[in-house]
Amino acid sequence: MTANDAERVRDAGAQAVQINTGAGCHLEADMIAEAVKSLELEAGAVLMIENVGNLVCPSMFDLGERMKIAVISVTEGEDKPLKYPHMFRASKCVLINKVDIAEAVEFDEKQCRENILLVNPEAKILALSAKTGEGTAKWFEFLTELCES
């Protein structure tokens, strides 16, 4: 129920609109359509919708997006794709974030990758650290290719 995340994004130099779902558990397409009206998007711009909360609702609702991308943190464990197969099956890309602390939390990236591919053999998997920048070049390359296609 805060605008903290949107403020952080704006402070980093990007446009952001905070959508609070209130008592609802998920975003809906009309919420996105209304929020987009307040943005000044140029042709070819990338619009990212962060749908936080749980990993069930975002997989079940079409928001008009081109693709779903799941983000898993190493702190969540290797079995997350098995616990929430619908989200990982619906995602064309999976980002494994916080790899800079993987060793500290005894995260087995190989096992996580196997679990992702078990539920979605077509998933593109990218490991990165938003803190250190590791893997972000591949993430930007993926986004660039997506925009050009």
CNS distance restraints for C-alpha pairs under 8 A (distance, minus, plus):
assign (resid   1 and name CA) (resid  20 and name CA) 5.97 0.50 0.50
assign (resid   1 and name CA) (resid  22 and name CA) 7.16 0.50 0.50
assign (resid   2 and name CA) (resid  20 and name CA) 7.83 0.50 0.50
assign (resid   3 and name CA) (resid   7 and name CA) 6.15 0.50 0.50
assign (resid   3 and name CA) (resid  18 and name CA) 5.79 0.50 0.50
assign (resid   4 and name CA) (resid   8 and name CA) 6.29 0.50 0.50
assign (resid   5 and name CA) (resid   9 and name CA) 6.33 0.50 0.50
assign (resid   5 and name CA) (resid  18 and name CA) 7.67 0.50 0.50
assign (resid   6 and name CA) (resid  10 and name CA) 6.16 0.50 0.50
assign (resid   6 and name CA) (resid  16 and name CA) 5.32 0.50 0.50
assign (resid   6 and name CA) (resid  17 and name CA) 6.09 0.50 0.50
assign (resid   6 and name CA) (resid  18 and name CA) 5.51 0.50 0.50
assign (resid   7 and name CA) (resid  11 and name CA) 5.99 0.50 0.50
assign (resid   7 and name CA) (resid  16 and name CA) 7.60 0.50 0.50
assign (resid   8 and name CA) (resid  12 and name CA) 6.28 0.50 0.50
assign (resid   9 and name CA) (resid  13 and name CA) 6.68 0.50 0.50
assign (resid   9 and name CA) (resid  14 and name CA) 5.81 0.50 0.50
assign (resid   9 and name CA) (resid  15 and name CA) 7.07 0.50 0.50
assign (resid   9 and name CA) (resid  16 and name CA) 6.29 0.50 0.50
assign (resid  10 and name CA) (resid  14 and name CA) 4.96 0.50 0.50
assign (resid  10 and name CA) (resid  15 and name CA) 5.56 0.50 0.50
assign (resid  10 and name CA) (resid  16 and name CA) 5.98 0.50 0.50
assign (resid  15 and name CA) (resid  39 and name CA) 7.01 0.50 0.50
assign (resid  16 and name CA) (resid  39 and name CA) 7.80 0.50 0.50
assign (resid  17 and name CA) (resid  35 and name CA) 6.39 0.50 0.50
assign (resid  17 and name CA) (resid  38 and name CA) 7.83 0.50 0.50
assign (resid  17 and name CA) (resid  39 and name CA) 7.85 0.50 0.50
assign (resid  19 and name CA) (resid  31 and name CA) 7.36 0.50 0.50
assign (resid  19 and name CA) (resid  35 and name CA) 7.40 0.50 0.50
assign (resid  21 and name CA) (resid  25 and name CA) 6.84 0.50 0.50
assign (resid  21 and name CA) (resid  26 and name CA) 6.62 0.50 0.50
assign (resid  21 and name CA) (resid  27 and name CA) 6.46 0.50 0.50
assign (resid  25 and name CA) (resid  53 and name CA) 7.36 0.50 0.50
assign (resid  25 and name CA) (resid  57 and name CA) 7.10 0.50 0.50
assign (resid  26 and name CA) (resid  51 and name CA) 7.43 0.50 0.50
assign (resid  26 and name CA) (resid  53 and name CA) 7.78 0.50 0.50
assign (resid  26 and name CA) (resid  57 and name CA) 5.84 0.50 0.50
assign (resid  26 and name CA) (resid  58 and name CA) 6.66 0.50 0.50
assign (resid  27 and name CA) (resid  31 and name CA) 6.62 0.50 0.50
assign (resid  27 and name CA) (resid  32 and name CA) 7.60 0.50 0.50
assign (resid  27 and name CA) (resid  51 and name CA) 6.88 0.50 0.50
assign (resid  27 and name CA) (resid  58 and name CA) 7.61 0.50 0.50
assign (resid  27 and name CA) (resid  61 and name CA) 7.92 0.50 0.50
assign (resid  27 and name CA) (resid  63 and name CA) 7.65 0.50 0.50
assign (resid  28 and name CA) (resid  32 and name CA) 6.74 0.50 0.50
assign (resid  28 and name CA) (resid  61 and name CA) 7.02 0.50 0.50
assign (resid  28 and name CA) (resid  62 and name CA) 7.57 0.50 0.50
assign (resid  28 and name CA) (resid  63 and name CA) 6.03 0.50 0.50
assign (resid  29 and name CA) (resid  33 and name CA) 6.18 0.50 0.50
assign (resid  29 and name CA) (resid  62 and name CA) 6.84 0.50 0.50
assign (resid  29 and name CA) (resid  63 and name CA) 4.31 0.50 0.50
assign (resid  29 and name CA) (resid  64 and name CA) 6.48 0.50 0.50
assign (resid  30 and name CA) (resid  34 and name CA) 6.15 0.50 0.50
assign (resid  31 and name CA) (resid  35 and name CA) 6.23 0.50 0.50
assign (resid  32 and name CA) (resid  36 and name CA) 6.06 0.50 0.50
assign (resid  32 and name CA) (resid  63 and name CA) 7.05 0.50 0.50
assign (resid  33 and name CA) (resid  37 and name CA) 6.70 0.50 0.50
assign (resid  34 and name CA) (resid  38 and name CA) 7.57 0.50 0.50
assign (resid  35 and name CA) (resid  39 and name CA) 7.33 0.50 0.50
assign (resid  41 and name CA) (resid  45 and name CA) 6.10 0.50 0.50
assign (resid  44 and name CA) (resid 147 and name CA) 7.05 0.50 0.50
assign (resid  46 and name CA) (resid 147 and name CA) 7.57 0.50 0.50
assign (resid  51 and name CA) (resid  58 and name CA) 6.40 0.50 0.50
assign (resid  54 and name CA) (resid  58 and name CA) 7.49 0.50 0.50
assign (resid  55 and name CA) (resid  59 and name CA) 6.87 0.50 0.50
assign (resid  55 and name CA) (resid  84 and name CA) 6.25 0.50 0.50
assign (resid  55 and name CA) (resid  87 and name CA) 5.93 0.50 0.50
assign (resid  56 and name CA) (resid  60 and name CA) 6.83 0.50 0.50
assign (resid  56 and name CA) (resid  84 and name CA) 6.72 0.50 0.50
assign (resid  56 and name CA) (resid  86 and name CA) 6.94 0.50 0.50
assign (resid  56 and name CA) (resid  87 and name CA) 6.36 0.50 0.50
assign (resid  57 and name CA) (resid  61 and name CA) 6.57 0.50 0.50
assign (resid  58 and name CA) (resid  87 and name CA) 7.06 0.50 0.50
assign (resid  59 and name CA) (resid  68 and name CA) 7.95 0.50 0.50
assign (resid  59 and name CA) (resid  86 and name CA) 6.03 0.50 0.50
assign (resid  59 and name CA) (resid  87 and name CA) 4.63 0.50 0.50
assign (resid  59 and name CA) (resid  90 and name CA) 6.05 0.50 0.50
assign (resid  60 and name CA) (resid  86 and name CA) 7.82 0.50 0.50
assign (resid  60 and name CA) (resid  87 and name CA) 7.96 0.50 0.50
assign (resid  67 and name CA) (resid  91 and name CA) 6.84 0.50 0.50
assign (resid  67 and name CA) (resid  92 and name CA) 6.49 0.50 0.50
assign (resid  68 and name CA) (resid  90 and name CA) 6.52 0.50 0.50
assign (resid  68 and name CA) (resid  91 and name CA) 4.58 0.50 0.50
assign (resid  68 and name CA) (resid  92 and name CA) 6.17 0.50 0.50
assign (resid  68 and name CA) (resid  93 and name CA) 7.18 0.50 0.50
assign (resid  69 and name CA) (resid  91 and name CA) 4.95 0.50 0.50
assign (resid  69 and name CA) (resid  92 and name CA) 6.11 0.50 0.50
assign (resid  69 and name CA) (resid  93 and name CA) 4.91 0.50 0.50
assign (resid  69 and name CA) (resid  94 and name CA) 5.65 0.50 0.50
assign (resid  69 and name CA) (resid  95 and name CA) 7.38 0.50 0.50
assign (resid  70 and name CA) (resid  87 and name CA) 7.06 0.50 0.50
assign (resid  70 and name CA) (resid  88 and name CA) 6.53 0.50 0.50
assign (resid  70 and name CA) (resid  91 and name CA) 5.94 0.50 0.50
assign (resid  70 and name CA) (resid  93 and name CA) 6.50 0.50 0.50
assign (resid  70 and name CA) (resid  94 and name CA) 4.76 0.50 0.50
assign (resid  70 and name CA) (resid  95 and name CA) 6.21 0.50 0.50
assign (resid  71 and name CA) (resid  94 and name CA) 5.76 0.50 0.50
assign (resid  71 and name CA) (resid  95 and name CA) 4.68 0.50 0.50
assign (resid  71 and name CA) (resid  96 and name CA) 6.05 0.50 0.50
assign (resid  71 and name CA) (resid  97 and name CA) 6.76 0.50 0.50
assign (resid  72 and name CA) (resid  76 and name CA) 6.90 0.50 0.50
assign (resid  72 and name CA) (resid  80 and name CA) 7.71 0.50 0.50
assign (resid  72 and name CA) (resid  94 and name CA) 7.34 0.50 0.50
assign (resid  72 and name CA) (resid  95 and name CA) 6.16 0.50 0.50
assign (resid  72 and name CA) (resid  96 and name CA) 5.02 0.50 0.50
assign (resid  72 and name CA) (resid  97 and name CA) 5.99 0.50 0.50
assign (resid  73 and name CA) (resid  77 and name CA) 7.61 0.50 0.50
assign (resid  73 and name CA) (resid  96 and name CA) 5.77 0.50 0.50
assign (resid  73 and name CA) (resid  97 and name CA) 4.74 0.50 0.50
assign (resid  73 and name CA) (resid  98 and name CA) 5.82 0.50 0.50
assign (resid  73 and name CA) (resid  99 and name CA) 7.93 0.50 0.50
assign (resid  74 and name CA) (resid  78 and name CA) 7.39 0.50 0.50
assign (resid  74 and name CA) (resid  96 and name CA) 6.71 0.50 0.50
assign (resid  74 and name CA) (resid  97 and name CA) 6.33 0.50 0.50
assign (resid  74 and name CA) (resid  98 and name CA) 5.93 0.50 0.50
assign (resid  74 and name CA) (resid  99 and name CA) 6.42 0.50 0.50
assign (resid  74 and name CA) (resid 101 and name CA) 7.51 0.50 0.50
assign (resid  74 and name CA) (resid 102 and name CA) 5.81 0.50 0.50
assign (resid  74 and name CA) (resid 105 and name CA) 7.40 0.50 0.50
assign (resid  74 and name CA) (resid 107 and name CA) 5.92 0.50 0.50
assign (resid  75 and name CA) (resid  98 and name CA) 7.93 0.50 0.50
assign (resid  75 and name CA) (resid 102 and name CA) 7.62 0.50 0.50
assign (resid  75 and name CA) (resid 105 and name CA) 6.40 0.50 0.50
assign (resid  75 and name CA) (resid 107 and name CA) 7.39 0.50 0.50
assign (resid  76 and name CA) (resid  80 and name CA) 6.66 0.50 0.50
assign (resid  77 and name CA) (resid 107 and name CA) 6.43 0.50 0.50
assign (resid  77 and name CA) (resid 112 and name CA) 7.73 0.50 0.50
assign (resid  78 and name CA) (resid 107 and name CA) 6.76 0.50 0.50
assign (resid  78 and name CA) (resid 108 and name CA) 6.46 0.50 0.50
assign (resid  78 and name CA) (resid 109 and name CA) 7.08 0.50 0.50
assign (resid  78 and name CA) (resid 111 and name CA) 6.20 0.50 0.50
assign (resid  78 and name CA) (resid 112 and name CA) 4.27 0.50 0.50
assign (resid  78 and name CA) (resid 115 and name CA) 7.25 0.50 0.50
assign (resid  79 and name CA) (resid  83 and name CA) 6.36 0.50 0.50
assign (resid  79 and name CA) (resid 112 and name CA) 6.62 0.50 0.50
assign (resid  79 and name CA) (resid 115 and name CA) 6.77 0.50 0.50
assign (resid  80 and name CA) (resid  84 and name CA) 6.15 0.50 0.50
assign (resid  81 and name CA) (resid  85 and name CA) 5.33 0.50 0.50
assign (resid  81 and name CA) (resid  87 and name CA) 7.84 0.50 0.50
assign (resid  81 and name CA) (resid  88 and name CA) 5.92 0.50 0.50
assign (resid  81 and name CA) (resid 112 and name CA) 7.67 0.50 0.50
assign (resid  81 and name CA) (resid 115 and name CA) 5.99 0.50 0.50
assign (resid  81 and name CA) (resid 116 and name CA) 5.47 0.50 0.50
assign (resid  81 and name CA) (resid 119 and name CA) 7.15 0.50 0.50
assign (resid  82 and name CA) (resid 115 and name CA) 6.45 0.50 0.50
assign (resid  82 and name CA) (resid 116 and name CA) 7.63 0.50 0.50
assign (resid  82 and name CA) (resid 119 and name CA) 7.23 0.50 0.50
assign (resid  84 and name CA) (resid  88 and name CA) 6.79 0.50 0.50
assign (resid  85 and name CA) (resid  89 and name CA) 5.79 0.50 0.50
assign (resid  85 and name CA) (resid 119 and name CA) 5.99 0.50 0.50
assign (resid  86 and name CA) (resid  90 and name CA) 6.02 0.50 0.50
assign (resid  87 and name CA) (resid  91 and name CA) 6.26 0.50 0.50
assign (resid  88 and name CA) (resid  94 and name CA) 7.39 0.50 0.50
assign (resid  88 and name CA) (resid 116 and name CA) 6.73 0.50 0.50
assign (resid  88 and name CA) (resid 119 and name CA) 6.78 0.50 0.50
assign (resid  88 and name CA) (resid 120 and name CA) 6.57 0.50 0.50
assign (resid  89 and name CA) (resid 119 and name CA) 5.80 0.50 0.50
assign (resid  89 and name CA) (resid 120 and name CA) 4.96 0.50 0.50
assign (resid  89 and name CA) (resid 123 and name CA) 7.96 0.50 0.50
assign (resid  91 and name CA) (resid 123 and name CA) 6.91 0.50 0.50
assign (resid  92 and name CA) (resid 122 and name CA) 7.11 0.50 0.50
assign (resid  92 and name CA) (resid 123 and name CA) 5.03 0.50 0.50
assign (resid  92 and name CA) (resid 124 and name CA) 6.22 0.50 0.50
assign (resid  93 and name CA) (resid 123 and name CA) 5.27 0.50 0.50
assign (resid  93 and name CA) (resid 124 and name CA) 4.52 0.50 0.50
assign (resid  93 and name CA) (resid 125 and name CA) 5.81 0.50 0.50
assign (resid  93 and name CA) (resid 126 and name CA) 7.62 0.50 0.50
assign (resid  94 and name CA) (resid 123 and name CA) 6.71 0.50 0.50
assign (resid  94 and name CA) (resid 124 and name CA) 6.20 0.50 0.50
assign (resid  94 and name CA) (resid 125 and name CA) 4.89 0.50 0.50
assign (resid  94 and name CA) (resid 126 and name CA) 6.33 0.50 0.50
assign (resid  95 and name CA) (resid 125 and name CA) 5.99 0.50 0.50
assign (resid  95 and name CA) (resid 126 and name CA) 4.95 0.50 0.50
assign (resid  95 and name CA) (resid 127 and name CA) 5.76 0.50 0.50
assign (resid  95 and name CA) (resid 128 and name CA) 7.02 0.50 0.50
assign (resid  96 and name CA) (resid 125 and name CA) 7.38 0.50 0.50
assign (resid  96 and name CA) (resid 126 and name CA) 6.14 0.50 0.50
assign (resid  96 and name CA) (resid 127 and name CA) 4.58 0.50 0.50
assign (resid  96 and name CA) (resid 128 and name CA) 6.12 0.50 0.50
assign (resid  97 and name CA) (resid 127 and name CA) 6.08 0.50 0.50
assign (resid  97 and name CA) (resid 128 and name CA) 5.07 0.50 0.50
assign (resid  97 and name CA) (resid 129 and name CA) 5.32 0.50 0.50
assign (resid  97 and name CA) (resid 130 and name CA) 6.91 0.50 0.50
assign (resid  98 and name CA) (resid 102 and name CA) 6.86 0.50 0.50
assign (resid  98 and name CA) (resid 128 and name CA) 6.43 0.50 0.50
assign (resid  98 and name CA) (resid 129 and name CA) 4.58 0.50 0.50
assign (resid  98 and name CA) (resid 130 and name CA) 6.67 0.50 0.50
assign (resid  98 and name CA) (resid 131 and name CA) 7.36 0.50 0.50
assign (resid  99 and name CA) (resid 127 and name CA) 6.67 0.50 0.50
assign (resid  99 and name CA) (resid 128 and name CA) 5.88 0.50 0.50
assign (resid  99 and name CA) (resid 129 and name CA) 5.42 0.50 0.50
assign (resid 100 and name CA) (resid 128 and name CA) 7.99 0.50 0.50
assign (resid 100 and name CA) (resid 129 and name CA) 5.92 0.50 0.50
assign (resid 100 and name CA) (resid 131 and name CA) 7.86 0.50 0.50
assign (resid 100 and name CA) (resid 132 and name CA) 7.18 0.50 0.50
assign (resid 100 and name CA) (resid 134 and name CA) 7.97 0.50 0.50
assign (resid 101 and name CA) (resid 105 and name CA) 6.61 0.50 0.50
assign (resid 102 and name CA) (resid 106 and name CA) 5.97 0.50 0.50
assign (resid 102 and name CA) (resid 107 and name CA) 4.94 0.50 0.50
assign (resid 102 and name CA) (resid 108 and name CA) 7.60 0.50 0.50
assign (resid 102 and name CA) (resid 109 and name CA) 7.95 0.50 0.50
assign (resid 103 and name CA) (resid 107 and name CA) 6.11 0.50 0.50
assign (resid 108 and name CA) (resid 112 and name CA) 6.33 0.50 0.50
assign (resid 109 and name CA) (resid 113 and name CA) 6.10 0.50 0.50
assign (resid 110 and name CA) (resid 114 and name CA) 6.26 0.50 0.50
assign (resid 111 and name CA) (resid 115 and name CA) 6.19 0.50 0.50
assign (resid 112 and name CA) (resid 116 and name CA) 6.19 0.50 0.50
assign (resid 113 and name CA) (resid 117 and name CA) 6.19 0.50 0.50
assign (resid 113 and name CA) (resid 125 and name CA) 7.34 0.50 0.50
assign (resid 114 and name CA) (resid 118 and name CA) 6.00 0.50 0.50
assign (resid 115 and name CA) (resid 119 and name CA) 6.64 0.50 0.50
assign (resid 116 and name CA) (resid 120 and name CA) 5.94 0.50 0.50
assign (resid 116 and name CA) (resid 121 and name CA) 7.46 0.50 0.50
assign (resid 116 and name CA) (resid 123 and name CA) 7.41 0.50 0.50
assign (resid 117 and name CA) (resid 121 and name CA) 4.26 0.50 0.50
assign (resid 117 and name CA) (resid 122 and name CA) 7.08 0.50 0.50
assign (resid 117 and name CA) (resid 123 and name CA) 6.60 0.50 0.50
assign (resid 126 and name CA) (resid 135 and name CA) 7.17 0.50 0.50
assign (resid 126 and name CA) (resid 138 and name CA) 7.39 0.50 0.50
assign (resid 126 and name CA) (resid 139 and name CA) 6.93 0.50 0.50
assign (resid 127 and name CA) (resid 134 and name CA) 7.97 0.50 0.50
assign (resid 127 and name CA) (resid 135 and name CA) 5.94 0.50 0.50
assign (resid 128 and name CA) (resid 133 and name CA) 6.95 0.50 0.50
assign (resid 128 and name CA) (resid 134 and name CA) 5.16 0.50 0.50
assign (resid 128 and name CA) (resid 135 and name CA) 4.25 0.50 0.50
assign (resid 128 and name CA) (resid 136 and name CA) 6.02 0.50 0.50
assign (resid 129 and name CA) (resid 133 and name CA) 5.38 0.50 0.50
assign (resid 129 and name CA) (resid 134 and name CA) 5.12 0.50 0.50
assign (resid 129 and name CA) (resid 135 and name CA) 6.59 0.50 0.50
assign (resid 129 and name CA) (resid 136 and name CA) 7.33 0.50 0.50
assign (resid 130 and name CA) (resid 134 and name CA) 7.28 0.50 0.50
assign (resid 130 and name CA) (resid 136 and name CA) 7.37 0.50 0.50
assign (resid 133 and name CA) (resid 137 and name CA) 7.99 0.50 0.50
assign (resid 135 and name CA) (resid 139 and name CA) 6.51 0.50 0.50
assign (resid 136 and name CA) (resid 140 and name CA) 6.09 0.50 0.50
assign (resid 137 and name CA) (resid 141 and name CA) 6.09 0.50 0.50
assign (resid 138 and name CA) (resid 142 and name CA) 6.12 0.50 0.50
assign (resid 139 and name CA) (resid 143 and name CA) 6.32 0.50 0.50
assign (resid 140 and name CA) (resid 144 and name CA) 6.02 0.50 0.50
assign (resid 141 and name CA) (resid 145 and name CA) 6.16 0.50 0.50
assign (resid 142 and name CA) (resid 146 and name CA) 6.15 0.50 0.50
assign (resid 143 and name CA) (resid 147 and name CA) 6.17 0.50 0.50
assign (resid 144 and name CA) (resid 148 and name CA) 6.25 0.50 0.50
assign (resid 145 and name CA) (resid 149 and name CA) 6.22 0.50 0.50
